[in-house]
């Protein structure tokens, strides 16, 4: 009872409220830094906010793991926290590599929405750790689910960059008169999107293969065509098409970004949308 109470306390408003407030302030700092890029102390606050939020998420997940005795990916609440951690973790490395605050200005609002949904929208009973159902009592839990969610995080970031590229090219007035700076920005967005999606696609592939092996172990079949599996395949095909058209057709910038932008919505349907159906072999621990 004491351990269960500790987990429930951790899952309640205390830790998640701190994460929410930190992300809210960090989002404001990112937007200010975009408007006033020469304010170095604002840029430093952005960095500190991301690191602090990520540390709190890591602490939350680590303590849930310690108290429950299993990797904390058994329900929607825990997977949302892990997705938030993956998004911020990916942001840290991409921001170091690119040296721009634009990625954080795009991604931090998404992480804020995720933590808001997890802590304020989900009922308290879904935020509590509970014993694993028999199908989840496997070492494949960590391998399959962690690979899938990390791939979602990287693919979300990459496809989000494709959306931004499209917004700059499709909705800007007189795109043929772009300044040199905006042309360079579009080229950078195209490159960053390609590299990020190229990173996430192998993780998605590994996650799907690991899921098939686990499914055969748990249910006696590698593939059952339930909604989650079907949309995972659709997601894989969309991003495979993105990589294919870049490598073989020479599509870049706007043409490739259209495929990448489609992937942004497909990922969210795969990860979150199909769980609201409450159907299929992946329905336990979700909204059913």
TORKOL-4160 file (C-alpha; in steps of 0.2 Angstrom, whole numbers, padded with zeros to 4 digits, m for minus):
288
<pt num="1" X="0000" Y="0000" Z="0000"/>
<pt num="2" X="0014" Y="0012" Z="0004"/>
<pt num="3" X="0022" Y="0009" Z="m0013"/>
<pt num="4" X="0006" Y="0011" Z="m0022"/>
<pt num="5" X="0003" Y="0027" Z="m0013"/>
<pt num="6" X="0020" Y="0033" Z="m0017"/>
<pt num="7" X="0017" Y="0030" Z="m0036"/>
<pt num="8" X="0000" Y="0038" Z="m0036"/>
<pt num="9" X="0007" Y="0053" Z="m0027"/>
<pt num="10" X="0020" Y="0054" Z="m0040"/>
<pt num="11" X="0007" Y="0052" Z="m0054"/>
<pt num="12" X="m0004" Y="0066" Z="m0047"/>
<pt num="13" X="m0002" Y="0085" Z="m0048"/>
<pt num="14" X="0014" Y="0088" Z="m0040"/>
<pt num="15" X="0027" Y="0082" Z="m0053"/>
<pt num="16" X="0017" Y="0084" Z="m0068"/>
<pt num="17" X="0012" Y="0102" Z="m0063"/>
<pt num="18" X="0030" Y="0107" Z="m0061"/>
<pt num="19" X="0033" Y="0099" Z="m0079"/>
<pt num="20" X="0018" Y="0109" Z="m0086"/>
<pt num="21" X="0024" Y="0126" Z="m0078"/>
<pt num="22" X="0042" Y="0123" Z="m0084"/>
<pt num="23" X="0036" Y="0119" Z="m0102"/>
<pt num="24" X="0025" Y="0134" Z="m0102"/>
<pt num="25" X="0038" Y="0146" Z="m0097"/>
<pt num="26" X="0051" Y="0137" Z="m0109"/>
<pt num="27" X="0039" Y="0139" Z="m0123"/>
<pt num="28" X="0037" Y="0158" Z="m0120"/>
<pt num="29" X="0056" Y="0159" Z="m0119"/>
<pt num="30" X="0058" Y="0150" Z="m0136"/>
<pt num="31" X="0046" Y="0162" Z="m0144"/>
<pt num="32" X="0054" Y="0177" Z="m0137"/>
<pt num="33" X="0071" Y="0170" Z="m0143"/>
<pt num="34" X="0065" Y="0169" Z="m0160"/>
<pt num="35" X="0059" Y="0187" Z="m0160"/>
<pt num="36" X="0074" Y="0193" Z="m0152"/>
<pt num="37" X="0089" Y="0181" Z="m0156"/>
<pt num="38" X="0102" Y="0192" Z="m0148"/>
<pt num="39" X="0095" Y="0190" Z="m0131"/>
<pt num="40" X="0107" Y="0177" Z="m0125"/>
<pt num="41" X="0100" Y="0175" Z="m0108"/>
<pt num="42" X="0083" Y="0170" Z="m0115"/>
<pt num="43" X="0092" Y="0157" Z="m0126"/>
<pt num="44" X="0100" Y="0150" Z="m0110"/>
<pt num="45" X="0083" Y="0150" Z="m0101"/>
<pt num="46" X="0076" Y="0139" Z="m0116"/>
<pt num="47" X="0090" Y="0127" Z="m0114"/>
<pt num="48" X="0088" Y="0126" Z="m0095"/>
<pt num="49" X="0069" Y="0124" Z="m0096"/>
<pt num="50" X="0071" Y="0109" Z="m0108"/>
<pt num="51" X="0085" Y="0101" Z="m0097"/>
<pt num="52" X="0074" Y="0103" Z="m0081"/>
<pt num="53" X="0058" Y="0097" Z="m0089"/>
<pt num="54" X="0067" Y="0082" Z="m0096"/>
<pt num="55" X="0075" Y="0078" Z="m0080"/>
<pt num="56" X="0058" Y="0079" Z="m0071"/>
<pt num="57" X="0051" Y="0067" Z="m0084"/>
<pt num="58" X="0065" Y="0055" Z="m0082"/>
<pt num="59" X="0063" Y="0056" Z="m0063"/>
<pt num="60" X="0045" Y="0052" Z="m0064"/>
<pt num="61" X="0047" Y="0037" Z="m0075"/>
<pt num="62" X="0062" Y="0031" Z="m0066"/>
<pt num="63" X="0052" Y="0031" Z="m0049"/>
<pt num="64" X="0037" Y="0023" Z="m0057"/>
<pt num="65" X="0049" Y="0009" Z="m0064"/>
<pt num="66" X="0057" Y="0007" Z="m0047"/>
<pt num="67" X="0040" Y="0006" Z="m0037"/>
<pt num="68" X="0031" Y="m0005" Z="m0049"/>
<pt num="69" X="0045" Y="m0016" Z="m0054"/>
<pt num="70" X="0042" Y="m0015" Z="m0073"/>
<pt num="71" X="0046" Y="m0003" Z="m0087"/>
<pt num="72" X="0033" Y="0011" Z="m0086"/>
<pt num="73" X="0024" Y="0009" Z="m0103"/>
<pt num="74" X="0009" Y="m0001" Z="m0098"/>
<pt num="75" X="m0004" Y="0012" Z="m0100"/>
<pt num="76" X="m0008" Y="0028" Z="m0110"/>
<pt num="77" X="m0002" Y="0040" Z="m0096"/>
<pt num="78" X="0015" Y="0032" Z="m0095"/>
<pt num="79" X="0017" Y="0031" Z="m0114"/>
<pt num="80" X="0013" Y="0050" Z="m0115"/>
<pt num="81" X="0026" Y="0054" Z="m0102"/>
<pt num="82" X="0039" Y="0043" Z="m0111"/>
<pt num="83" X="0034" Y="0051" Z="m0128"/>
<pt num="84" X="0036" Y="0069" Z="m0120"/>
<pt num="85" X="0053" Y="0063" Z="m0113"/>
<pt num="86" X="0058" Y="0056" Z="m0130"/>
<pt num="87" X="0053" Y="0072" Z="m0139"/>
<pt num="88" X="0063" Y="0083" Z="m0127"/>
<pt num="89" X="0078" Y="0071" Z="m0128"/>
<pt num="90" X="0078" Y="0072" Z="m0147"/>
<pt num="91" X="0076" Y="0091" Z="m0146"/>
<pt num="92" X="0092" Y="0093" Z="m0135"/>
<pt num="93" X="0103" Y="0084" Z="m0148"/>
<pt num="94" X="0095" Y="0092" Z="m0163"/>
<pt num="95" X="0097" Y="0109" Z="m0156"/>
<pt num="96" X="0115" Y="0106" Z="m0152"/>
<pt num="97" X="0118" Y="0100" Z="m0170"/>
<pt num="98" X="0108" Y="0114" Z="m0179"/>
<pt num="99" X="0111" Y="0128" Z="m0167"/>
<pt num="100" X="0094" Y="0135" Z="m0169"/>
<pt num="101" X="0079" Y="0139" Z="m0158"/>
<pt num="102" X="0067" Y="0136" Z="m0171"/>
<pt num="103" X="0065" Y="0117" Z="m0167"/>
<pt num="104" X="0061" Y="0121" Z="m0149"/>
<pt num="105" X="0049" Y="0134" Z="m0154"/>
<pt num="106" X="0039" Y="0121" Z="m0164"/>
<pt num="107" X="0041" Y="0106" Z="m0152"/>
<pt num="108" X="0040" Y="0113" Z="m0135"/>
<pt num="109" X="0021" Y="0118" Z="m0138"/>
<pt num="110" X="0018" Y="0100" Z="m0143"/>
<pt num="111" X="0026" Y="0093" Z="m0127"/>
<pt num="112" X="0016" Y="0105" Z="m0117"/>
<pt num="113" X="m0001" Y="0099" Z="m0125"/>
<pt num="114" X="0005" Y="0081" Z="m0122"/>
<pt num="115" X="0008" Y="0084" Z="m0103"/>
<pt num="116" X="m0008" Y="0094" Z="m0102"/>
<pt num="117" X="m0018" Y="0080" Z="m0109"/>
<pt num="118" X="m0010" Y="0067" Z="m0098"/>
<pt num="119" X="m0012" Y="0076" Z="m0082"/>
<pt num="120" X="m0028" Y="0086" Z="m0084"/>
<pt num="121" X="m0039" Y="0076" Z="m0097"/>
<pt num="122" X="m0035" Y="0058" Z="m0092"/>
<pt num="123" X="m0045" Y="0052" Z="m0077"/>
<pt num="124" X="m0035" Y="0049" Z="m0061"/>
<pt num="125" X="m0037" Y="0030" Z="m0062"/>
<pt num="126" X="m0028" Y="0030" Z="m0079"/>
<pt num="127" X="m0013" Y="0039" Z="m0071"/>
<pt num="128" X="m0010" Y="0025" Z="m0058"/>
<pt num="129" X="0001" Y="0011" Z="m0060"/>
<pt num="130" X="m0007" Y="m0006" Z="m0060"/>
<pt num="131" X="m0002" Y="m0024" Z="m0062"/>
<pt num="132" X="0003" Y="m0029" Z="m0079"/>
<pt num="133" X="m0010" Y="m0040" Z="m0089"/>
<pt num="134" X="m0002" Y="m0057" Z="m0094"/>
<pt num="135" X="0001" Y="m0052" Z="m0112"/>
<pt num="136" X="0013" Y="m0038" Z="m0106"/>
<pt num="137" X="0023" Y="m0048" Z="m0094"/>
<pt num="138" X="0037" Y="m0050" Z="m0106"/>
<pt num="139" X="0054" Y="m0043" Z="m0109"/>
<pt num="140" X="0048" Y="m0038" Z="m0126"/>
<pt num="141" X="0038" Y="m0024" Z="m0117"/>
<pt num="142" X="0054" Y="m0013" Z="m0116"/>
<pt num="143" X="0061" Y="m0017" Z="m0133"/>
<pt num="144" X="0045" Y="m0015" Z="m0143"/>
<pt num="145" X="0036" Y="m0001" Z="m0135"/>
<pt num="146" X="0052" Y="0010" Z="m0132"/>
<pt num="147" X="0057" Y="0008" Z="m0150"/>
<pt num="148" X="0040" Y="0013" Z="m0156"/>
<pt num="149" X="0038" Y="0028" Z="m0145"/>
<pt num="150" X="0056" Y="0034" Z="m0149"/>
<pt num="151" X="0052" Y="0032" Z="m0167"/>
<pt num="152" X="0036" Y="0042" Z="m0165"/>
<pt num="153" X="0046" Y="0056" Z="m0157"/>
<pt num="154" X="0059" Y="0058" Z="m0171"/>
<pt num="155" X="0046" Y="0056" Z="m0185"/>
<pt num="156" X="0035" Y="0069" Z="m0177"/>
<pt num="157" X="0049" Y="0081" Z="m0176"/>
<pt num="158" X="0055" Y="0077" Z="m0194"/>
<pt num="159" X="0037" Y="0078" Z="m0201"/>
<pt num="160" X="0034" Y="0094" Z="m0191"/>
<pt num="161" X="0049" Y="0102" Z="m0200"/>
<pt num="162" X="0041" Y="0097" Z="m0217"/>
<pt num="163" X="0025" Y="0106" Z="m0212"/>
<pt num="164" X="0034" Y="0122" Z="m0208"/>
<pt num="165" X="0043" Y="0121" Z="m0224"/>
<pt num="166" X="0027" Y="0119" Z="m0233"/>
<pt num="167" X="0020" Y="0134" Z="m0223"/>
<pt num="168" X="0034" Y="0145" Z="m0228"/>
<pt num="169" X="0033" Y="0140" Z="m0247"/>
<pt num="170" X="0015" Y="0138" Z="m0249"/>
<pt num="171" X="0008" Y="0153" Z="m0239"/>
<pt num="172" X="0021" Y="0166" Z="m0241"/>
<pt num="173" X="0018" Y="0180" Z="m0253"/>
<pt num="174" X="0029" Y="0180" Z="m0268"/>
<pt num="175" X="0040" Y="0165" Z="m0264"/>
<pt num="176" X="0050" Y="0169" Z="m0280"/>
<pt num="177" X="0056" Y="0184" Z="m0271"/>
<pt num="178" X="0063" Y="0176" Z="m0255"/>
<pt num="179" X="0078" Y="0183" Z="m0247"/>
<pt num="180" X="0094" Y="0174" Z="m0246"/>
<pt num="181" X="0091" Y="0171" Z="m0227"/>
<pt num="182" X="0074" Y="0163" Z="m0231"/>
<pt num="183" X="0081" Y="0152" Z="m0245"/>
<pt num="184" X="0094" Y="0146" Z="m0233"/>
<pt num="185" X="0081" Y="0142" Z="m0220"/>
<pt num="186" X="0071" Y="0132" Z="m0232"/>
<pt num="187" X="0086" Y="0122" Z="m0237"/>
<pt num="188" X="0090" Y="0119" Z="m0219"/>
<pt num="189" X="0072" Y="0114" Z="m0214"/>
<pt num="190" X="0073" Y="0101" Z="m0229"/>
<pt num="191" X="0090" Y="0094" Z="m0223"/>
<pt num="192" X="0084" Y="0093" Z="m0205"/>
<pt num="193" X="0068" Y="0085" Z="m0209"/>
<pt num="194" X="0076" Y="0072" Z="m0220"/>
<pt num="195" X="0090" Y="0068" Z="m0207"/>
<pt num="196" X="0077" Y="0067" Z="m0193"/>
<pt num="197" X="0065" Y="0056" Z="m0202"/>
<pt num="198" X="0080" Y="0045" Z="m0208"/>
<pt num="199" X="0084" Y="0043" Z="m0190"/>
<pt num="200" X="0066" Y="0038" Z="m0184"/>
<pt num="201" X="0063" Y="0026" Z="m0198"/>
<pt num="202" X="0075" Y="0012" Z="m0193"/>
<pt num="203" X="0068" Y="0013" Z="m0175"/>
<pt num="204" X="0050" Y="0011" Z="m0182"/>
<pt num="205" X="0056" Y="m0004" Z="m0192"/>
<pt num="206" X="0064" Y="m0012" Z="m0177"/>
<pt num="207" X="0049" Y="m0008" Z="m0166"/>
<pt num="208" X="0037" Y="m0016" Z="m0179"/>
<pt num="209" X="0048" Y="m0032" Z="m0180"/>
<pt num="210" X="0050" Y="m0033" Z="m0161"/>
<pt num="211" X="0031" Y="m0032" Z="m0160"/>
<pt num="212" X="0029" Y="m0046" Z="m0172"/>
<pt num="213" X="0040" Y="m0057" Z="m0163"/>
<pt num="214" X="0032" Y="m0053" Z="m0146"/>
<pt num="215" X="0014" Y="m0055" Z="m0154"/>
<pt num="216" X="0019" Y="m0073" Z="m0160"/>
<pt num="217" X="0025" Y="m0077" Z="m0142"/>
<pt num="218" X="0010" Y="m0070" Z="m0133"/>
<pt num="219" X="m0004" Y="m0074" Z="m0146"/>
<pt num="220" X="0003" Y="m0086" Z="m0158"/>
<pt num="221" X="0003" Y="m0075" Z="m0173"/>
<pt num="222" X="0015" Y="m0063" Z="m0180"/>
<pt num="223" X="0002" Y="m0051" Z="m0187"/>
<pt num="224" X="m0017" Y="m0050" Z="m0183"/>
<pt num="225" X="m0022" Y="m0034" Z="m0193"/>
<pt num="226" X="m0029" Y="m0026" Z="m0178"/>
<pt num="227" X="m0031" Y="m0007" Z="m0179"/>
<pt num="228" X="m0014" Y="m0003" Z="m0171"/>
<pt num="229" X="m0005" Y="m0015" Z="m0182"/>
<pt num="230" X="m0013" Y="m0009" Z="m0198"/>
<pt num="231" X="m0009" Y="0010" Z="m0194"/>
<pt num="232" X="0009" Y="0005" Z="m0189"/>
<pt num="233" X="0011" Y="m0002" Z="m0206"/>
<pt num="234" X="0003" Y="0013" Z="m0215"/>
<pt num="235" X="0015" Y="0024" Z="m0205"/>
<pt num="236" X="0029" Y="0013" Z="m0211"/>
<pt num="237" X="0024" Y="0014" Z="m0229"/>
<pt num="238" X="0022" Y="0033" Z="m0228"/>
<pt num="239" X="0039" Y="0036" Z="m0222"/>
<pt num="240" X="0046" Y="0023" Z="m0233"/>
<pt num="241" X="0039" Y="0032" Z="m0247"/>
<pt num="242" X="0046" Y="0048" Z="m0241"/>
<pt num="243" X="0064" Y="0041" Z="m0241"/>
<pt num="244" X="0061" Y="0032" Z="m0257"/>
<pt num="245" X="0056" Y="0048" Z="m0267"/>
<pt num="246" X="0071" Y="0057" Z="m0260"/>
<pt num="247" X="0083" Y="0044" Z="m0264"/>
<pt num="248" X="0077" Y="0038" Z="m0281"/>
<pt num="249" X="0066" Y="0052" Z="m0288"/>
<pt num="250" X="0077" Y="0066" Z="m0282"/>
<pt num="251" X="0062" Y="0075" Z="m0273"/>
<pt num="252" X="0068" Y="0089" Z="m0261"/>
<pt num="253" X="0060" Y="0103" Z="m0252"/>
<pt num="254" X="0042" Y="0106" Z="m0256"/>
<pt num="255" X="0038" Y="0090" Z="m0265"/>
<pt num="256" X="0046" Y="0079" Z="m0252"/>
<pt num="257" X="0039" Y="0090" Z="m0238"/>
<pt num="258" X="0021" Y="0085" Z="m0244"/>
<pt num="259" X="0025" Y="0067" Z="m0241"/>
<pt num="260" X="0033" Y="0071" Z="m0224"/>
<pt num="261" X="0018" Y="0082" Z="m0219"/>
<pt num="262" X="0006" Y="0068" Z="m0222"/>
<pt num="263" X="0017" Y="0057" Z="m0210"/>
<pt num="264" X="0014" Y="0070" Z="m0196"/>
<pt num="265" X="m0005" Y="0066" Z="m0196"/>
<pt num="266" X="m0002" Y="0047" Z="m0199"/>
<pt num="267" X="0009" Y="0046" Z="m0184"/>
<pt num="268" X="m0003" Y="0054" Z="m0172"/>
<pt num="269" X="m0017" Y="0043" Z="m0179"/>
<pt num="270" X="m0006" Y="0027" Z="m0176"/>
<pt num="271" X="m0001" Y="0032" Z="m0159"/>
<pt num="272" X="m0016" Y="0040" Z="m0151"/>
<pt num="273" X="m0031" Y="0040" Z="m0163"/>
<pt num="274" X="m0034" Y="0021" Z="m0165"/>
<pt num="275" X="m0033" Y="0019" Z="m0146"/>
<pt num="276" X="m0049" Y="0029" Z="m0144"/>
<pt num="277" X="m0058" Y="0015" Z="m0154"/>
<pt num="278" X="m0055" Y="0003" Z="m0139"/>
<pt num="279" X="m0054" Y="m0012" Z="m0151"/>
<pt num="280" X="m0041" Y="m0024" Z="m0155"/>
<pt num="281" X="m0027" Y="m0033" Z="m0146"/>
<pt num="282" X="m0018" Y="m0017" Z="m0141"/>
<pt num="283" X="m0034" Y="m0010" Z="m0132"/>
<pt num="284" X="m0029" Y="m0014" Z="m0114"/>
<pt num="285" X="m0022" Y="0000" Z="m0104"/>
<pt num="286" X="m0030" Y="0013" Z="m0115"/>
<pt num="287" X="m0046" Y="0022" Z="m0117"/>
<pt num="288" X="m0059" Y="0008" Z="m0118"/>
